[in-house]
Amino acid sequence: MAAQQTNHFFLSAILLLSIAVVSSKAALDAHYYDQTCPQAEFLIAQTVRNASIYDPKVPARILRMFFHDCFIRNKAEKDGPPNISVRAFYVIDDAKAKLEKACPQTVSCADIIAVAARDVVAMAGGPRWDVLKGRKDGKVSKANDTKTLPPPTFNVTQLIQSFANRGLDVNDLVTLSGGHTLGFSHCSSFVARLHNFTTFQKTDPSMNMGFASMLKQKCPNSNNNGDAGQFLDSTASQFDNDYYKQLIAGKGVFATDQGMYNDQRTRSMIEAFANDQDLFFKEFAASMIKLGNVGVNEAGEVRLDCRKLN
């Protein structure tokens, strides 16, 4: 998960801009900025849209950013070892600069990320939901906090426990994994499945063999091309349920993803989402709202610069 590693949604650690922290006694509100900064959502959407036109990988990076911003309690600096590959911070910086001109010291970086995540999903054809706002930005910043994030080596049991520790259930795990529909991974995150899976099996037997052969051409064992990799489903620029269809076909890029289809605790949900995109969209919106409430703390601020404490 360093510079040459995965750009996927949530199973690798990334640079965190500002952990969403709010008082456990305070409720988030979809209309939080209606009076203090009514143009907030428009400015964020405009910034995200323009950046996505310039760089098609922006949606996946922002969606991933939101997950990790919520998944640990403290904001880690950009030099956190697992996070140095993220390249979409300029989008959040740009939105923050516009908001500071329009309504100074009002909109938190954490809320910008939450709104931007919703917008990239909607712009790619996915569901839209009312983002609950009122988060504050973390005052504590530790690069080592990224170590608390679930790594791509976790098995399904470990993932379920990691989510449960944060108040998220098995349905949330499977649903939020669907964010990989916009994802891309560099070879370094899955090359071991192709060439060094176990002592007795070079290739992960859970992979579709034709798919594995194609990936081996992209990612030879001696690959030194940091840009080489694979999109996580066949419609990478479109938010849809194709990711789940790929898992059923044995074409999950990550062992963690494919492992969910091979596990009875999660298999039925994958099949349901593969068969019913509307159901997936409904559940994804609900899980994103739930995810946005993870990580509560009274101490916080509205940063003037998302990359550093005030």
C-alpha positions in Angstrom: 0.0 0.0 0.0 2.8 2.4 -0.8 3.1 4.6 -3.9 2.7 1.7 -6.3 -0.2 0.0 -4.6 -3.9 -0.1 -4.9 -6.3 2.7 -5.7 -9.2 0.7 -4.4 -12.0 1.9 -2.1 -11.3 0.7 1.3 -9.1 -2.3 1.8 -5.8 -0.4 1.7 -4.6 2.5 3.8 -4.5 6.0 2.3 -3.6 9.5 3.2 -6.3 11.0 5.4 -7.2 14.6 5.1 -9.4 15.1 8.2 -11.2 12.5 10.2 -14.8 13.2 10.6 -15.3 14.0 14.3 -18.5 15.3 16.0 -19.7 15.4 19.5 -21.5 12.3 20.5 -24.2 14.6 21.9 -24.6 16.6 18.6 -26.6 15.3 15.7 -25.5 15.6 12.1 -27.9 17.5 10.0 -28.5 17.5 6.2 -29.3 21.2 6.4 -26.4 22.2 8.6 -25.0 24.8 6.2 -28.3 26.1 4.9 -27.9 29.4 6.7 -24.2 29.7 7.2 -23.0 28.6 3.7 -25.9 27.8 1.4 -23.6 27.5 -1.6 -21.4 24.8 0.0 -22.8 21.8 -1.8 -22.8 23.6 -5.2 -19.2 24.6 -4.9 -18.1 21.2 -3.9 -20.0 19.5 -6.7 -18.6 22.0 -9.2 -15.1 21.3 -8.1 -15.5 17.5 -8.1 -17.1 17.5 -11.5 -14.3 19.6 -13.1 -11.6 17.4 -11.5 -13.3 14.2 -12.7 -13.4 15.4 -16.3 -9.7 16.1 -16.0 -8.8 12.9 -14.3 -11.2 9.9 -14.5 -9.6 8.3 -11.4 -10.7 11.1 -9.1 -14.1 9.5 -8.2 -12.5 6.3 -6.9 -9.9 8.2 -5.0 -12.4 10.5 -3.3 -14.7 7.6 -2.5 -11.8 5.8 -0.9 -10.8 9.0 1.0 -14.2 9.2 2.6 -14.1 5.6 3.9 -10.8 6.1 5.5 -11.7 9.5 6.9 -14.5 7.8 8.8 -12.8 4.6 9.6 -10.2 5.8 12.1 -10.7 8.5 14.8 -7.7 10.7 14.2 -6.6 12.4 11.0 -3.2 11.1 9.7 -0.8 13.4 7.9 0.0 12.9 4.2 3.3 11.3 5.0 1.6 8.2 6.6 3.5 5.3 5.0 0.4 3.5 3.6 -1.0 6.7 2.1 1.6 8.2 -0.2 -0.1 7.0 -3.4 -3.2 9.1 -3.2 -3.3 11.9 -5.8 -6.7 13.5 -5.4 -6.0 15.8 -2.4 -5.9 18.8 -4.7 -9.6 18.4 -5.3 -10.4 18.8 -1.6 -7.9 21.6 -1.4 -9.5 23.4 -4.3 -13.0 23.0 -2.8 -11.8 24.2 0.5 -10.2 27.3 -1.0 -13.5 28.2 -2.7 -15.5 27.7 0.5 -13.1 29.8 2.5 -13.7 32.7 0.1 -17.5 32.2 0.1 -17.9 31.5 3.9 -14.7 31.6 5.9 -14.1 29.2 8.8 -17.4 27.5 8.3 -17.3 24.2 6.3 -15.0 21.5 7.7 -12.7 19.4 5.5 -14.5 16.3 6.8 -17.8 17.5 5.5 -16.2 18.4 2.1 -15.0 14.9 1.8 -18.4 13.5 2.7 -20.3 15.6 0.2 -17.7 15.0 -2.5 -18.0 11.2 -2.0 -21.7 11.4 -2.5 -21.3 13.6 -5.6 -18.7 11.3 -7.3 -21.1 8.3 -6.9 -24.1 10.2 -8.3 -22.1 11.6 -11.2 -21.0 8.1 -12.1 -24.6 6.9 -12.3 -25.0 5.7 -8.7 -27.5 6.7 -6.0 -27.7 10.1 -4.4 -28.5 10.7 -0.7 -28.7 13.5 1.7 -25.3 13.9 3.3 -25.6 14.6 7.1 -23.2 17.4 7.9 -21.7 19.2 10.9 -18.5 17.3 11.3 -15.4 18.9 12.7 -11.8 18.2 11.7 -9.5 16.3 14.0 -7.0 18.1 16.2 -4.8 15.1 16.6 -2.7 14.0 13.6 -0.7 10.7 13.7 0.6 9.0 10.6 0.7 5.7 12.5 -3.1 5.8 12.9 -3.4 4.4 9.3 -2.2 1.1 10.8 -5.6 0.6 12.3 -7.2 0.3 8.8 -8.1 -3.2 7.5 -5.4 -4.3 5.1 -6.0 -6.2 1.9 -4.6 -9.3 3.5 -7.5 -9.7 5.9 -9.8 -12.7 5.6 -13.6 -12.4 5.8 -13.7 -13.1 9.6 -11.1 -10.3 10.2 -13.0 -7.9 8.0 -16.3 -8.6 9.7 -14.6 -8.0 13.1 -12.9 -4.8 11.9 -16.2 -3.4 10.8 -18.0 -4.6 13.9 -15.5 -2.7 16.0 -16.8 0.5 14.4 -20.5 -0.3 14.6 -20.8 -1.6 11.1 -22.3 -5.0 10.3 -21.8 -7.7 7.6 -24.3 -6.0 5.3 -22.3 -2.8 5.5 -19.1 -4.7 4.7 -20.6 -6.3 1.5 -22.4 -3.1 0.5 -19.5 -0.7 1.0 -17.2 -3.1 -0.9 -19.4 -2.3 -3.9 -17.6 1.0 -4.0 -14.9 -1.0 -5.8 -17.0 -0.6 -8.9 -15.1 2.6 -9.4 -11.8 1.2 -8.3 -8.4 0.5 -9.8 -5.5 -1.5 -8.3 -1.8 -1.6 -9.1 -0.2 -5.0 -9.6 1.6 -5.0 -6.3 -1.7 -5.4 -4.4 -2.6 -8.7 -6.1 0.4 -10.1 -7.9 1.0 -12.7 -5.2 -2.3 -14.3 -6.1 -0.9 -14.8 -9.6 2.6 -16.1 -9.0 3.2 -17.0 -5.3 -0.1 -17.9 -3.8 1.1 -20.8 -1.6 4.0 -23.2 -1.6 1.9 -25.7 -3.5 -0.2 -23.4 -5.7 1.4 -20.5 -7.6 -2.0 -19.1 -8.7 -5.0 -18.6 -6.4 -7.5 -21.4 -7.4 -10.5 -19.2 -6.6 -9.6 -17.1 -9.6 -11.1 -17.6 -13.0 -8.2 -19.1 -14.9 -8.8 -17.0 -18.0 -8.9 -13.9 -15.9 -5.7 -15.0 -14.1 -3.9 -15.5 -17.4 -4.8 -12.0 -18.5 -3.6 -10.5 -15.3 -0.3 -12.4 -15.5 0.3 -10.7 -18.8 -0.3 -7.3 -17.2 1.6 -8.2 -14.0 4.5 -10.5 -14.7 6.3 -11.6 -11.5 9.2 -9.3 -12.4 7.0 -6.4 -13.2 8.6 -3.0 -12.4 6.0 -0.8 -14.0 4.4 1.1 -11.1 1.5 2.2 -13.3 0.5 -1.3 -14.4 -2.7 -2.7 -12.9 -6.3 -3.6 -13.3 -9.7 -2.0 -12.9 -11.9 -3.8 -10.3 -14.8 -4.4 -12.6 -15.6 -4.2 -16.3 -17.4 -0.9 -16.1 -14.9 1.1 -14.1 -16.1 4.6 -14.9 -19.7 3.7 -14.1 -21.2 3.1 -10.6 -23.2 -0.1 -11.0 -23.5 -3.6 -9.7 -21.0 -5.2 -12.1 -18.4 -5.6 -9.3 -20.7 -8.3 -7.7 -21.1 -10.0 -11.0 -17.4 -10.2 -11.4 -17.1 -11.9 -8.0 -19.6 -14.5 -9.0 -17.6 -15.2 -12.2 -14.4 -15.6 -10.1 -12.9 -12.3 -11.4 -12.4 -10.5 -8.1 -9.1 -8.7 -8.3 -8.4 -8.9 -4.6 -8.3 -12.0 -2.5 -10.4 -10.3 0.1 -13.2 -9.5 -2.4 -13.2 -12.9 -3.9 -13.1 -14.4 -0.4 -16.5 -12.8 0.4 -18.2 -14.7 -2.4 -16.6 -17.9 -1.2 -17.9 -17.3 2.4 -21.4 -18.3 3.3 -21.8 -15.3 5.6 -21.5 -12.9 2.7 -22.3 -14.9 -0.5 -26.1 -14.5 -0.5 -25.8 -10.7 -0.3 -23.3 -10.6 -3.2 -25.8 -12.7 -5.3 -28.7 -10.4 -4.3 -26.8 -7.3 -5.3 -25.6 -8.9 -8.6 -29.3 -9.6 -9.4 -30.8 -6.4 -8.3 -29.0 -3.1 -8.9 -31.7 -1.0 -7.3 -31.4 -3.0 -4.1 -27.6 -2.4 -4.1 -28.1 1.3 -4.7 -30.6 1.6 -1.8 -28.3 -0.3 0.6 -25.2 1.6 -0.5 -26.8 5.0 0.2 -27.9 3.7 3.7 -24.5 2.3 4.5 -22.7 5.5 3.4 -24.9 7.5 5.8 -24.2 5.0 8.5 -20.4 5.1 7.7 -20.5 8.9 8.0 -21.5 8.6 11.6 -18.5 6.5 12.6 -15.8 8.1 14.7 -17.3 10.5 17.2 -15.3 12.9 19.4 -16.0 16.2 21.0 -12.7 17.8 20.2 -12.4 19.3 16.7 -12.0 22.4 14.6 -12.8 23.7 11.1 -9.5 23.7 9.4 -8.4 26.6 7.3 -6.1 24.3 5.4 -7.1 20.6 5.1 -3.5 19.5 5.1 -2.6 20.9 8.5 -3.9 21.8 11.9 -4.9 25.4 12.5 
